Amino acid sequence: MFFFLQQLSLSDLLQSMDIAPILLRTVINEGAKISLIGCIVQFYFFGVAESLQCLLLTVMSYDRYLAICNPLCYSSIMNHKLCVKLILMSWLLTLSFTPVIVIYVATQEFCNQNTINHFFCDYFPLLELSCSEATLGWILAMAVSVPVILFPFLLITVSYICIAHEILKITSNIGRQKAFSTCSSHLAVVSIFYGSLFVTYVVPTRNQSQTIGKLLSLLYTVVTPFINPLIYSLKSTHIKKALKNIQ
């Protein structure tokens, strides 16, 4: 789990470095300027960070599934070699799907429209600026969201259904609490991240409020990378002792 948390932290760091500077400039100056190339580059790294986080959370759900549903074989199955393979596969899929949608955006014609109504260069706000036919863009977004967002989400859901079924078999309350505590942090992160991501990209509508869209984007681009370390740190006994001392 700590090995996967390192990769998740790397994804959070990449996303924060990509989004936060422009966001701060936009808030302080009530707007910010960025070149078209800079916008595409920002969108590329954003896509890499988001796709990687989707796949990492899926890998981590499989890790939790093995830990709870097959604890005796956990160490032999989830060895270092398998962990490295899962991480490399996540990076490979990320670097395979992200360029497809980035190249599509980069080849669009933007005419004289040059003001994006968002705090970073996101896919759908960029499509709204394009004077090209956007139907293909919407279809492409749905096609890419299936292997990157929807399919991993289904795998996570199945994993937690199996975990819940296994926890219900435990007779003692203490045993149930211990089993649930091993995946509570991951479940909290998944709920926040996938909840906002699913609404924004999997079921988007042309009539969706721009304010709601920005708030949802703020959740998975800024809030989630910020609270991920906090959520996982609360499981540390050292952090708990430090918080008690502060109180």
MIDOSE-1310 file (N, C-alpha, C; in nm, 2 decimals, decimal comma, always signed):
residues 247
mfff	+0,08/-0,12/+0,00/+0,00/+0,00/+0,00/+0,09/+0,13/+0,00; +0,20/+0,12/+0,08/+0,28/+0,24/+0,08/+0,35/+0,27/-0,06; +0,38/+0,16/-0,13/+0,44/+0,17/-0,26/+0,34/+0,24/-0,35; +0,21/+0,20/-0,34/+0,11/+0,26/-0,43/+0,08/+0,41/-0,38
lqql	+0,09/+0,43/-0,25/+0,07/+0,57/-0,20/+0,18/+0,67/-0,26; +0,30/+0,61/-0,28/+0,41/+0,69/-0,34/+0,37/+0,74/-0,48; +0,31/+0,65/-0,55/+0,27/+0,68/-0,69/+0,15/+0,77/-0,69; +0,06/+0,75/-0,60/-0,05/+0,84/-0,58/-0,01/+0,99/-0,55
slsd	+0,09/+0,99/-0,46/+0,15/+1,12/-0,42/+0,21/+1,19/-0,54; +0,28/+1,11/-0,62/+0,34/+1,17/-0,75/+0,24/+1,22/-0,84; +0,13/+1,15/-0,85/+0,02/+1,20/-0,94/-0,04/+1,33/-0,88; -0,06/+1,33/-0,75/-0,11/+1,45/-0,68/-0,02/+1,57/-0,70
llqs	+0,11/+1,55/-0,69/+0,21/+1,65/-0,70/+0,21/+1,71/-0,85; +0,20/+1,62/-0,94/+0,20/+1,66/-1,08/+0,08/+1,74/-1,11; -0,03/+1,70/-1,06/-0,16/+1,78/-1,08/-0,15/+1,91/-1,02; -0,10/+1,92/-0,89/-0,10/+2,05/-0,82/+0,00/+2,14/-0,89
mdia	+0,11/+2,10/-0,94/+0,21/+2,18/-1,00/+0,15/+2,23/-1,14; +0,06/+2,15/-1,20/+0,01/+2,19/-1,33/-0,11/+2,29/-1,31; -0,19/+2,27/-1,21/-0,32/+2,35/-1,20/-0,30/+2,47/-1,11; -0,24/+2,45/-0,99/-0,24/+2,55/-0,88/-0,18/+2,69/-0,93
pill	-0,07/+2,69/-1,00/-0,01/+2,82/-1,03/-0,10/+2,91/-1,12; -0,16/+2,85/-1,22/-0,26/+2,93/-1,30/-0,38/+2,97/-1,23; -0,43/+2,88/-1,14/-0,54/+2,91/-1,06/-0,52/+3,02/-0,97; -0,40/+3,03/-0,90/-0,37/+3,14/-0,81/-0,36/+3,27/-0,89
rtvi	-0,29/+3,26/-1,01/-0,28/+3,38/-1,09/-0,42/+3,43/-1,13; -0,51/+3,34/-1,16/-0,65/+3,38/-1,21/-0,72/+3,45/-1,09; -0,71/+3,39/-0,97/-0,78/+3,45/-0,85/-0,72/+3,58/-0,82; -0,59/+3,60/-0,81/-0,52/+3,72/-0,77/-0,55/+3,83/-0,87
nega	-0,53/+3,80/-1,00/-0,54/+3,90/-1,10/-0,68/+3,91/-1,17; -0,78/+3,83/-1,12/-0,91/+3,82/-1,17/-0,90/+3,78/-1,32; -0,81/+3,69/-1,35/-0,79/+3,64/-1,49/-0,65/+3,62/-1,51; -0,61/+3,53/-1,60/-0,47/+3,51/-1,64/-0,46/+3,48/-1,78
kisl	-0,34/+3,51/-1,84/-0,32/+3,48/-1,98/-0,22/+3,36/-1,99; -0,25/+3,28/-2,09/-0,17/+3,17/-2,12/-0,18/+3,14/-2,28; -0,06/+3,11/-2,33/-0,06/+3,09/-2,48/-0,13/+2,96/-2,51; -0,17/+2,94/-2,64/-0,24/+2,82/-2,69/-0,15/+2,70/-2,66
igci	-0,02/+2,71/-2,69/+0,07/+2,60/-2,67/+0,08/+2,56/-2,52; +0,09/+2,67/-2,44/+0,09/+2,65/-2,29/-0,04/+2,59/-2,24; -0,15/+2,62/-2,30/-0,28/+2,57/-2,26/-0,29/+2,42/-2,30; -0,24/+2,38/-2,42/-0,24/+2,24/-2,46/-0,14/+2,16/-2,37
vqfy	-0,03/+2,22/-2,33/+0,07/+2,15/-2,24/+0,00/+2,13/-2,11; -0,06/+2,23/-2,06/-0,13/+2,22/-1,93/-0,24/+2,11/-1,93; -0,31/+2,10/-2,04/-0,42/+2,00/-2,06/-0,36/+1,86/-2,06; -0,24/+1,85/-2,13/-0,18/+1,72/-2,14/-0,14/+1,67/-2,00
ffgv	-0,07/+1,75/-1,92/-0,02/+1,70/-1,79/-0,14/+1,68/-1,70; -0,25/+1,76/-1,72/-0,37/+1,74/-1,64/-0,43/+1,60/-1,67; -0,43/+1,57/-1,81/-0,49/+1,44/-1,85/-0,40/+1,32/-1,80; -0,27/+1,34/-1,80/-0,18/+1,23/-1,75/-0,21/+1,21/-1,60
aesl	-0,22/+1,32/-1,52/-0,24/+1,31/-1,38/-0,37/+1,25/-1,34; -0,48/+1,29/-1,41/-0,61/+1,24/-1,38/-0,62/+1,09/-1,42; -0,57/+1,05/-1,54/-0,58/+0,92/-1,59/-0,50/+0,82/-1,50; -0,38/+0,87/-1,46/-0,30/+0,79/-1,37/-0,37/+0,77/-1,23
qcll	-0,43/+0,87/-1,18/-0,50/+0,86/-1,05/-0,61/+0,76/-1,06; -0,69/+0,76/-1,17/-0,80/+0,67/-1,19/-0,75/+0,52/-1,18; -0,64/+0,50/-1,25/-0,59/+0,36/-1,26/-0,52/+0,32/-1,13; -0,45/+0,42/-1,06/-0,39/+0,39/-0,93/-0,49/+0,35/-0,82
ltvm	-0,60/+0,43/-0,82/-0,71/+0,40/-0,73/-0,77/+0,26/-0,75; -0,77/+0,22/-0,88/-0,82/+0,09/-0,91/-0,72/-0,02/-0,86; -0,59/+0,00/-0,88/-0,49/-0,09/-0,84/-0,49/-0,10/-0,68; -0,51/+0,01/-0,62/-0,52/+0,01/-0,47/-0,64/-0,06/-0,42
sydr	-0,75/-0,05/-0,49/-0,87/-0,13/-0,45/-0,85/-0,28/-0,46; -0,77/-0,32/-0,57/-0,74/-0,46/-0,58/-0,65/-0,51/-0,46; -0,56/-0,42/-0,42/-0,47/-0,44/-0,31/-0,55/-0,46/-0,18; -0,65/-0,38/-0,16/-0,74/-0,39/-0,04/-0,82/-0,51/-0,05
ylai	-0,87/-0,55/-0,17/-0,95/-0,67/-0,19/-0,87/-0,80/-0,15; -0,74/-0,80/-0,19/-0,66/-0,92/-0,15/-0,63/-0,92/+0,00; -0,61/-0,80/+0,06/-0,57/-0,79/+0,20/-0,69/-0,84/+0,29; -0,81/-0,82/+0,24/-0,93/-0,85/+0,33/-0,99/-0,99/+0,29
cnpl	-1,00/-1,01/+0,16/-1,07/-1,13/+0,11/-0,97/-1,25/+0,10; -0,84/-1,23/+0,09/-0,75/-1,34/+0,08/-0,62/-1,31/+0,16; -0,63/-1,28/+0,29/-0,52/-1,23/+0,37/-0,40/-1,33/+0,38; -0,43/-1,46/+0,38/-0,33/-1,56/+0,39/-0,23/-1,57/+0,27
cyss	-0,28/-1,53/+0,15/-0,20/-1,54/+0,03/-0,16/-1,40/-0,01; -0,19/-1,30/+0,07/-0,17/-1,16/+0,03/-0,02/-1,13/+0,00; +0,07/-1,17/+0,09/+0,21/-1,15/+0,07/+0,27/-1,22/-0,05; +0,22/-1,34/-0,08/+0,28/-1,41/-0,19/+0,22/-1,36/-0,32
imnh	+0,10/-1,31/-0,32/+0,04/-1,26/-0,45/+0,09/-1,11/-0,48; +0,07/-1,03/-0,38/+0,10/-0,89/-0,39/+0,25/-0,86/-0,36; +0,34/-0,93/-0,43/+0,48/-0,91/-0,41/+0,53/-0,78/-0,48; +0,66/-0,75/-0,46/+0,71/-0,63/-0,52/+0,71/-0,64/-0,68
klcv	+0,73/-0,75/-0,73/+0,73/-0,77/-0,88/+0,59/-0,74/-0,94; +0,49/-0,79/-0,87/+0,35/-0,76/-0,92/+0,32/-0,61/-0,90; +0,36/-0,55/-0,79/+0,34/-0,41/-0,77/+0,40/-0,32/-0,88; +0,52/-0,36/-0,92/+0,59/-0,28/-1,02/+0,52/-0,30/-1,16
klil	+0,47/-0,42/-1,18/+0,40/-0,45/-1,31/+0,27/-0,37/-1,32; +0,20/-0,36/-1,20/+0,07/-0,29/-1,20/+0,10/-0,14/-1,22; +0,20/-0,09/-1,16/+0,24/+0,06/-1,18/+0,28/+0,09/-1,32; +0,36/+0,00/-1,38/+0,41/+0,02/-1,52/+0,29/+0,01/-1,61
mswl	+0,20/-0,08/-1,59/+0,08/-0,09/-1,67/-0,01/+0,03/-1,66; -0,02/+0,09/-1,54/-0,10/+0,21/-1,53/-0,04/+0,32/-1,60; +0,10/+0,34/-1,60/+0,16/+0,44/-1,67/+0,15/+0,42/-1,82; +0,16/+0,30/-1,87/+0,15/+0,27/-2,01/+0,01/+0,30/-2,06
ltls	-0,09/+0,26/-1,99/-0,23/+0,30/-2,03/-0,25/+0,45/-2,03; -0,20/+0,51/-1,93/-0,21/+0,66/-1,92/-0,15/+0,73/-2,04; -0,02/+0,69/-2,07/+0,05/+0,75/-2,18/+0,00/+0,71/-2,32; -0,09/+0,61/-2,32/-0,15/+0,56/-2,45/-0,28/+0,64/-2,48
ftpv	-0,36/+0,66/-2,38/-0,49/+0,72/-2,40/-0,49/+0,88/-2,40; -0,40/+0,93/-2,31/-0,40/+1,08/-2,30/-0,36/+1,15/-2,43; -0,26/+1,11/-2,50/-0,22/+1,18/-2,63/-0,34/+1,18/-2,73; -0,42/+1,08/-2,73/-0,53/+1,07/-2,83/-0,62/+1,19/-2,82
iviy	-0,66/+1,22/-2,70/-0,76/+1,33/-2,68/-0,69/+1,47/-2,69; -0,56/+1,47/-2,65/-0,48/+1,60/-2,65/-0,46/+1,64/-2,80; -0,42/+1,54/-2,88/-0,40/+1,57/-3,02/-0,52/+1,62/-3,09; -0,64/+1,56/-3,05/-0,76/+1,61/-3,11/-0,79/+1,76/-3,07
vatq	-0,76/+1,79/-2,95/-0,78/+1,93/-2,91/-0,68/+2,02/-2,98; -0,56/+1,98/-2,99/-0,46/+2,06/-3,05/-0,48/+2,09/-3,20; -0,56/+2,00/-3,27/-0,58/+2,02/-3,41/-0,71/+2,09/-3,44; -0,78/+2,14/-3,34/-0,90/+2,22/-3,36/-0,87/+2,36/-3,40
efcn	-0,97/+2,43/-3,47/-0,95/+2,57/-3,50/-1,03/+2,65/-3,40; -0,96/+2,75/-3,35/-1,02/+2,83/-3,24/-1,06/+2,97/-3,29; -1,04/+3,00/-3,41/-1,08/+3,13/-3,47/-1,04/+3,25/-3,38; -1,13/+3,34/-3,36/-1,10/+3,46/-3,28/-1,14/+3,45/-3,13
qnti	-1,19/+3,33/-3,10/-1,23/+3,32/-2,96/-1,11/+3,27/-2,88; -1,08/+3,35/-2,78/-0,95/+3,33/-2,70/-0,97/+3,34/-2,55; -1,10/+3,34/-2,50/-1,12/+3,36/-2,36/-1,19/+3,23/-2,31; -1,12/+3,15/-2,23/-1,18/+3,03/-2,18/-1,24/+3,06/-2,04
nhff	-1,37/+3,02/-2,03/-1,44/+3,04/-1,91/-1,42/+2,93/-1,80; -1,30/+2,92/-1,76/-1,26/+2,82/-1,66/-1,13/+2,86/-1,59; -1,09/+2,79/-1,49/-0,97/+2,83/-1,42/-0,85/+2,75/-1,46; -0,87/+2,66/-1,56/-0,76/+2,59/-1,62/-0,81/+2,53/-1,76
cdyf	-0,71/+2,48/-1,84/-0,74/+2,44/-1,97/-0,80/+2,30/-1,97; -0,93/+2,29/-1,96/-1,00/+2,16/-1,95/-1,06/+2,13/-2,09; -1,10/+2,00/-2,10/-1,14/+1,95/-2,23/-1,27/+2,02/-2,29; -1,38/+2,02/-2,21/-1,50/+2,07/-2,26/-1,50/+2,22/-2,27
plle	-1,44/+2,30/-2,18/-1,43/+2,44/-2,21/-1,35/+2,47/-2,33; -1,25/+2,39/-2,37/-1,17/+2,41/-2,49/-1,26/+2,38/-2,61; -1,34/+2,28/-2,60/-1,43/+2,25/-2,71/-1,53/+2,36/-2,74; -1,57/+2,43/-2,63/-1,67/+2,54/-2,65/-1,60/+2,65/-2,72
lscs	-1,47/+2,67/-2,71/-1,40/+2,78/-2,78/-1,38/+2,74/-2,93; -1,38/+2,61/-2,96/-1,35/+2,57/-3,10/-1,46/+2,61/-3,19; -1,42/+2,66/-3,31/-1,52/+2,69/-3,42/-1,54/+2,57/-3,51; -1,47/+2,46/-3,48/-1,49/+2,33/-3,56/-1,61/+2,26/-3,51
eatl	-1,65/+2,16/-3,58/-1,76/+2,07/-3,54/-1,72/+2,00/-3,42; -1,80/+2,01/-3,31/-1,76/+1,95/-3,18/-1,82/+1,81/-3,15; -1,91/+1,76/-3,24/-1,97/+1,64/-3,22/-1,87/+1,52/-3,20; -1,77/+1,52/-3,29/-1,67/+1,42/-3,28/-1,59/+1,43/-3,15
gwil	-1,58/+1,55/-3,10/-1,51/+1,57/-2,97/-1,59/+1,51/-2,85; -1,72/+1,52/-2,86/-1,80/+1,47/-2,75/-1,80/+1,31/-2,76; -1,80/+1,26/-2,88/-1,80/+1,11/-2,90/-1,67/+1,06/-2,85; -1,56/+1,13/-2,88/-1,42/+1,09/-2,84/-1,41/+1,09/-2,69
amav	-1,47/+1,19/-2,63/-1,47/+1,20/-2,48/-1,54/+1,08/-2,41; -1,65/+1,04/-2,47/-1,72/+0,93/-2,42/-1,64/+0,80/-2,44; -1,58/+0,79/-2,55/-1,50/+0,67/-2,59/-1,38/+0,65/-2,49; -1,31/+0,76/-2,47/-1,19/+0,76/-2,38/-1,23/+0,74/-2,23
svpv	-1,34/+0,79/-2,19/-1,39/+0,78/-2,05/-1,42/+0,64/-2,01; -1,45/+0,55/-2,11/-1,49/+0,41/-2,08/-1,37/+0,34/-2,02; -1,25/+0,33/-2,09/-1,14/+0,26/-2,03/-1,07/+0,33/-1,92; -1,08/+0,46/-1,92/-1,00/+0,54/-1,82/-1,08/+0,57/-1,69
ilfp	-1,21/+0,59/-1,71/-1,29/+0,63/-1,59/-1,39/+0,52/-1,56; -1,48/+0,49/-1,65/-1,59/+0,40/-1,62/-1,55/+0,26/-1,59; -1,46/+0,20/-1,67/-1,42/+0,06/-1,64/-1,34/+0,05/-1,51; -1,25/+0,14/-1,48/-1,18/+0,13/-1,35/-1,28/+0,15/-1,23
flli	-1,38/+0,24/-1,25/-1,48/+0,26/-1,15/-1,56/+0,13/-1,12; -1,59/+0,06/-1,23/-1,67/-0,07/-1,21/-1,58/-0,17/-1,14; -1,45/-0,17/-1,17/-1,36/-0,27/-1,10/-1,36/-0,23/-0,95; -1,35/-0,10/-0,92/-1,35/-0,06/-0,78/-1,48/-0,10/-0,71
tvsy	-1,59/-0,08/-0,78/-1,72/-0,11/-0,72/-1,73/-0,26/-0,69; -1,69/-0,34/-0,78/-1,69/-0,49/-0,77/-1,60/-0,53/-0,65; -1,48/-0,47/-0,64/-1,39/-0,50/-0,53/-1,45/-0,47/-0,40; -1,52/-0,36/-0,39/-1,58/-0,32/-0,26/-1,70/-0,40/-0,23
icia	-1,77/-0,45/-0,33/-1,89/-0,54/-0,30/-1,83/-0,67/-0,24; -1,72/-0,72/-0,29/-1,66/-0,84/-0,24/-1,61/-0,81/-0,10; -1,55/-0,70/-0,08/-1,49/-0,66/+0,05/-1,61/-0,65/+0,16; -1,72/-0,58/+0,12/-1,83/-0,57/+0,21/-1,89/-0,71/+0,24
heil	-1,90/-0,79/+0,15/-1,95/-0,93/+0,17/-1,86/-1,01/+0,27; -1,73/-0,99/+0,25/-1,64/-1,06/+0,34/-1,64/-1,00/+0,48; -1,66/-0,87/+0,49/-1,66/-0,80/+0,63/-1,79/-0,85/+0,70; -1,90/-0,87/+0,63/-2,02/-0,91/+0,69/-2,01/-1,05/+0,75
kits	-1,92/-1,13/+0,70/-1,90/-1,26/+0,75/-1,83/-1,26/+0,89; -1,76/-1,16/+0,92/-1,69/-1,15/+1,04/-1,79/-1,13/+1,16; -1,78/-1,22/+1,26/-1,88/-1,22/+1,37/-1,85/-1,11/+1,47; -1,72/-1,08/+1,50/-1,69/-0,98/+1,61/-1,69/-0,84/+1,55
nigr	-1,74/-0,75/+1,64/-1,75/-0,61/+1,60/-1,61/-0,55/+1,58; -1,51/-0,59/+1,67/-1,37/-0,55/+1,66/-1,31/-0,59/+1,53; -1,34/-0,71/+1,49/-1,28/-0,77/+1,36/-1,34/-0,69/+1,25; -1,47/-0,65/+1,25/-1,53/-0,58/+1,14/-1,47/-0,44/+1,13
qkaf	-1,45/-0,37/+1,25/-1,39/-0,24/+1,25/-1,25/-0,24/+1,20; -1,17/-0,34/+1,23/-1,03/-0,35/+1,18/-1,03/-0,37/+1,03; -1,12/-0,46/+0,98/-1,13/-0,48/+0,84/-1,17/-0,36/+0,76; -1,27/-0,29/+0,82/-1,31/-0,17/+0,75/-1,21/-0,06/+0,75
stcs	-1,14/-0,05/+0,86/-1,04/+0,06/+0,88/-0,92/+0,05/+0,77; -0,90/-0,07/+0,72/-0,79/-0,09/+0,63/-0,83/-0,03/+0,49; -0,95/-0,01/+0,46/-0,99/+0,04/+0,33/-1,07/+0,17/+0,35; -1,09/+0,23/+0,47/-1,18/+0,35/+0,48/-1,11/+0,47/+0,42
shla	-0,98/+0,48/+0,43/-0,91/+0,60/+0,37/-0,93/+0,60/+0,21; -0,90/+0,48/+0,16/-0,91/+0,46/+0,01/-1,05/+0,49/-0,03; -1,15/+0,44/+0,04/-1,29/+0,45/+0,00/-1,33/+0,60/+0,01; -1,28/+0,68/+0,10/-1,31/+0,82/+0,11/-1,25/+0,89/-0,01
vvsi	-1,13/+0,86/-0,05/-1,07/+0,93/-0,16/-1,14/+0,90/-0,29; -1,17/+0,77/-0,31/-1,25/+0,72/-0,43/-1,38/+0,80/-0,44; -1,45/+0,81/-0,33/-1,59/+0,87/-0,33/-1,58/+1,01/-0,38; -1,48/+1,09/-0,32/-1,47/+1,23/-0,36/-1,42/+1,25/-0,50
fygs	-1,32/+1,17/-0,54/-1,25/+1,18/-0,67/-1,35/+1,14/-0,78; -1,40/+1,01/-0,77/-1,48/+0,96/-0,88/-1,62/+1,02/-0,88; -1,67/+1,07/-0,77/-1,80/+1,13/-0,77/-1,80/+1,25/-0,86; -1,70/+1,34/-0,84/-1,70/+1,47/-0,92/-1,65/+1,44/-1,06
lfvt	-1,56/+1,35/-1,08/-1,51/+1,31/-1,21/-1,62/+1,25/-1,30; -1,69/+1,16/-1,24/-1,80/+1,09/-1,31/-1,91/+1,19/-1,36; -1,95/+1,28/-1,27/-2,05/+1,38/-1,31/-2,00/+1,47/-1,42; -1,87/+1,51/-1,41/-1,81/+1,61/-1,51/-1,79/+1,55/-1,64
yvvp	-1,73/+1,43/-1,65/-1,69/+1,38/-1,78/-1,77/+1,26/-1,84; -1,83/+1,18/-1,75/-1,90/+1,06/-1,81/-2,04/+1,10/-1,84; -2,11/+1,19/-1,77/-2,24/+1,23/-1,80/-2,25/+1,38/-1,81; -2,17/+1,44/-1,90/-2,18/+1,59/-1,91/-2,30/+1,62/-2,00
trnq	-2,35/+1,74/-1,98/-2,45/+1,79/-2,07/-2,42/+1,93/-2,11; -2,47/+1,97/-2,23/-2,44/+2,10/-2,29/-2,50/+2,21/-2,20; -2,61/+2,17/-2,13/-2,68/+2,27/-2,05/-2,63/+2,28/-1,90; -2,52/+2,20/-1,88/-2,47/+2,20/-1,74/-2,42/+2,34/-1,70
sqti	-2,46/+2,38/-1,58/-2,42/+2,51/-1,53/-2,27/+2,52/-1,52; -2,22/+2,63/-1,58/-2,07/+2,65/-1,58/-2,02/+2,66/-1,43; -2,10/+2,73/-1,34/-2,05/+2,74/-1,21/-2,04/+2,60/-1,14; -2,14/+2,51/-1,16/-2,14/+2,38/-1,11/-2,02/+2,30/-1,16
gkll	-1,99/+2,32/-1,29/-1,88/+2,25/-1,36/-1,75/+2,29/-1,30; -1,73/+2,42/-1,27/-1,61/+2,47/-1,21/-1,59/+2,42/-1,07; -1,70/+2,41/-0,99/-1,70/+2,36/-0,85/-1,66/+2,22/-0,85; -1,72/+2,14/-0,94/-1,68/+2,00/-0,95/-1,54/+1,98/-0,99
slly	-1,49/+2,06/-1,09/-1,35/+2,05/-1,13/-1,26/+2,09/-1,02; -1,30/+2,18/-0,93/-1,22/+2,22/-0,82/-1,20/+2,11/-0,72; -1,30/+2,02/-0,71/-1,29/+1,91/-0,62/-1,18/+1,81/-0,65; -1,17/+1,77/-0,78/-1,08/+1,67/-0,82/-0,94/+1,73/-0,87
tvvt	-0,93/+1,86/-0,89/-0,81/+1,91/-0,93/-0,73/+1,98/-0,82; -0,80/+2,03/-0,72/-0,73/+2,10/-0,61/-0,76/+2,03/-0,47; -0,89/+2,01/-0,44/-0,93/+1,96/-0,31/-0,87/+1,82/-0,29; -0,89/+1,73/-0,39/-0,85/+1,59/-0,37/-0,70/+1,57/-0,35
pfin	-0,62/+1,64/-0,44/-0,47/+1,63/-0,41/-0,43/+1,69/-0,27; -0,51/+1,78/-0,22/-0,48/+1,84/-0,09/-0,51/+1,75/+0,02; -0,63/+1,69/+0,01/-0,68/+1,61/+0,13/-0,63/+1,46/+0,12; -0,58/+1,42/+0,01/-0,53/+1,28/+0,00/-0,42/+1,25/+0,11
pliy	-0,32/+1,34/+0,12/-0,22/+1,31/+0,23/-0,28/+1,32/+0,37; -0,38/+1,41/+0,39/-0,44/+1,42/+0,52/-0,52/+1,30/+0,55; -0,60/+1,25/+0,46/-0,68/+1,13/+0,48/-0,59/+1,01/+0,52; -0,49/+0,99/+0,44/-0,40/+0,87/+0,47/-0,32/+0,89/+0,59
slks	-0,28/+1,02/+0,62/-0,20/+1,04/+0,74/-0,28/+1,02/+0,87; -0,41/+1,03/+0,87/-0,49/+1,01/+0,99/-0,48/+0,87/+1,04; -0,44/+0,77/+0,95/-0,43/+0,63/+0,99/-0,30/+0,61/+1,07; -0,20/+0,71/+1,06/-0,08/+0,69/+1,13/-0,09/+0,71/+1,28
thik	-0,04/+0,63/+1,36/-0,05/+0,64/+1,51/+0,03/+0,76/+1,55; +0,14/+0,80/+1,48/+0,22/+0,91/+1,52/+0,14/+1,04/+1,50; +0,06/+1,05/+1,39/-0,02/+1,17/+1,36/-0,13/+1,18/+1,46; -0,19/+1,06/+1,50/-0,30/+1,06/+1,59/-0,25/+1,11/+1,73
kalk	-0,13/+1,07/+1,77/-0,08/+1,11/+1,90/-0,05/+1,26/+1,90; +0,01/+1,31/+1,78/+0,04/+1,45/+1,77/-0,09/+1,54/+1,78; -0,20/+1,49/+1,72/-0,33/+1,57/+1,72/-0,38/+1,57/+1,86; -0,37/+1,46/+1,94/-0,41/+1,45/+2,08/-0,33/+1,55/+2,16
niq	-0,20/+1,56/+2,14/-0,12/+1,65/+2,21/-0,16/+1,80/+2,19; -0,20/+1,83/+2,06/-0,24/+1,96/+2,03/-0,37/+2,00/+2,10; -0,46/+1,90/+2,11/-0,59/+1,92/+2,18/-0,56/+1,94/+2,33
